[in-house]
């Protein structure tokens, strides 16, 4: 079954991606998970993740974390 990711259904993937990246960030930077989640939501990486056409939704947690560290 092929599922097309669009603005209408991308929101289903975002919470899992956010918590996965925030968990890595919290561990690596010795901050609380809440602080890490807030940081990620304010980042350029999250803005890109919100856009289906960037295909960032295909990235795993480590790739998104690396993008976060390189471009924020």
C-alpha positions as CSV (number, residue, x, y, z in Angstrom):
1,X,0.0,0.0,0.0
2,X,1.4,3.3,-1.1
3,X,0.5,6.4,1.0
4,X,1.1,9.9,-0.2
5,X,2.2,12.3,2.4
6,X,0.5,15.7,2.1
7,X,-0.3,18.7,4.2
8,X,-3.5,16.9,5.2
9,X,-1.7,13.9,6.8
10,X,1.8,14.9,7.6
11,X,0.7,15.9,11.1
12,X,0.4,12.2,11.9
13,X,4.2,11.7,11.6
14,X,5.4,14.8,13.3
15,X,4.9,13.9,17.0
16,X,7.0,10.8,16.7
17,X,9.8,12.6,14.8
18,X,9.8,15.5,17.3
19,X,10.1,13.3,20.3
20,X,12.8,11.1,18.7
21,X,15.0,14.1,17.8
22,X,14.3,15.9,21.1
23,X,15.3,12.8,23.0
24,X,18.7,12.7,21.3
25,X,19.1,16.5,21.8
26,X,18.3,16.2,25.5
27,X,20.7,13.4,26.0
28,X,23.6,15.1,24.1
29,X,23.1,18.5,25.6
30,X,22.1,17.5,29.1
31,X,18.8,19.4,29.1
32,X,15.3,18.4,29.9
33,X,13.1,16.7,27.3
34,X,10.7,19.7,27.5
35,X,13.6,22.1,26.8
36,X,14.7,20.0,23.8
37,X,11.2,19.8,22.4
38,X,10.8,23.6,22.6
39,X,14.2,24.1,21.0
40,X,13.3,21.7,18.1
41,X,9.9,23.3,17.5
42,X,11.6,26.7,17.1
43,X,14.2,25.4,14.7
44,X,14.6,25.8,11.0
45,X,14.8,22.0,10.8
46,X,11.3,21.7,12.2
47,X,10.0,24.3,9.7
48,X,11.5,22.1,6.9
49,X,10.0,19.0,8.5
50,X,6.5,20.6,8.4
51,X,6.7,20.9,4.6
52,X,5.9,17.6,2.8
53,X,7.7,18.8,-0.3
54,X,11.1,19.0,1.5
55,X,10.9,15.2,2.1
56,X,12.4,15.8,5.6
57,X,9.6,13.6,6.9
58,X,11.5,10.7,5.4
59,X,14.6,11.3,7.6
60,X,15.2,9.2,10.7
61,X,15.8,10.8,14.1
62,X,19.6,10.8,13.7
63,X,19.6,12.5,10.3
64,X,17.1,15.1,11.6
65,X,19.3,15.7,14.7
66,X,22.4,16.1,12.5
67,X,20.5,18.6,10.3
68,X,19.4,20.4,13.5
69,X,23.0,20.7,14.7
70,X,24.3,21.8,11.3
71,X,21.7,24.4,10.4
72,X,20.4,26.0,13.6
